[in-house]
């Protein structure tokens, strides 16, 4: 296998398996979130390729530090866009920016829809 699978991808896949039903996307069409359009089919269960992928996931998890996990968990739970304040500045307060808050809500809605395909 070339490279490694990003931790955010693994988390997104796991979240998709366990998450609740979500509303229809606002910006994305079903074709935009069709995994068959951009992912190859999975390897046959028990095949050498499947075993290699599982071994790679094990290696990623073994190398993951607590700080890596905490960062991914914090990113996953930062659903309100407040993390933009680090870059934009302290005046980025969503309660004062209703259009931006609405936009981010719709982006998260699309994100949830894409992650549950």
C-alpha positions in Angstrom: 0.0 0.0 0.0 1.2 3.5 -0.8 1.2 6.1 1.9 -1.1 5.9 4.9 -4.8 6.4 5.4 -5.4 9.8 7.1 -6.7 9.5 10.6 -9.6 11.9 9.7 -10.7 9.4 7.1 -10.7 6.5 9.5 -12.7 8.6 12.0 -15.2 9.7 9.3 -15.7 6.1 8.3 -16.2 4.9 11.8 -18.5 7.9 12.6 -20.6 7.1 9.5 -21.1 3.5 10.7 -22.4 4.6 14.1 -24.0 8.0 13.5 -27.7 8.8 13.4 -29.7 9.6 10.3 -29.0 13.0 8.9 -31.0 15.6 6.8 -30.5 15.9 3.1 -27.5 17.9 2.0 -27.9 21.5 0.9 -25.0 22.1 -1.4 -24.1 18.5 -2.5 -26.0 16.3 -4.8 -26.2 12.5 -4.4 -23.6 12.2 -7.2 -21.2 14.3 -5.2 -21.3 11.9 -2.3 -21.3 8.6 -4.2 -18.3 6.8 -3.0 -18.2 4.5 -6.1 -17.4 7.6 -8.2 -14.1 8.1 -6.4 -13.2 5.0 -4.4 -12.3 1.6 -5.8 -14.3 -1.4 -4.5 -13.0 -2.9 -1.3 -10.7 -5.9 -1.5 -12.2 -9.3 -1.1 -12.5 -10.2 2.6 -9.6 -12.3 3.7 -7.5 -11.5 0.6 -3.9 -10.3 0.8 -5.0 -6.8 -0.1 -7.6 -6.8 2.7 -5.1 -8.1 5.2 -2.6 -5.4 4.1 -5.2 -2.7 4.6 -6.1 -3.9 8.1 -2.4 -4.1 9.0 -2.0 -0.5 7.8 -4.9 0.6 10.0 -3.3 -1.2 13.0 0.0 0.6 12.3 -1.7 4.0 12.2 -3.5 3.3 15.4 -0.3 2.1 17.1 1.5 5.3 16.1 -1.3 7.6 17.1 -0.5 9.6 20.2 -2.9 10.8 22.7 -2.4 14.3 21.4 -3.3 13.1 17.9 -6.5 11.5 19.2 -7.3 14.6 21.2 -6.8 16.9 18.2 -9.0 14.7 16.0 -11.7 14.5 18.7 -11.6 18.2 19.2 -11.9 18.8 15.4 -14.8 16.4 15.2 -16.7 18.1 18.0 -16.0 21.6 16.8 -19.3 21.8 15.0 -20.0 25.5 15.5 -17.1 27.0 13.4 -15.5 28.5 16.5 -12.2 27.1 15.4 -12.0 29.8 12.7 -11.5 32.4 15.4 -7.9 31.2 15.8 -7.2 32.4 12.2 -9.7 35.2 11.7 -9.4 36.7 15.2 -11.4 37.2 18.4 -14.2 39.2 16.6 -15.3 36.0 14.8 -18.3 35.4 17.0 -21.0 33.4 15.3 -23.8 34.9 17.4 -22.9 38.2 15.8 -22.7 36.6 12.3 -26.0 34.9 11.6 -25.5 34.5 7.9 -22.1 32.9 8.5 -23.6 30.7 11.2 -26.3 29.6 8.8 -23.8 28.8 6.1 -21.7 26.7 8.5 -24.8 24.9 9.7 -25.5 24.0 6.0 -21.9 22.9 5.4 -22.1 20.7 8.5 -25.4 19.3 7.2 -23.7 18.4 3.9 -20.7 17.0 5.8 -23.0 14.7 7.8 -24.8 13.6 4.7 -21.5 12.8 2.9 -20.2 10.9 5.8 -23.2 8.6 6.1 -23.3 7.4 2.5 
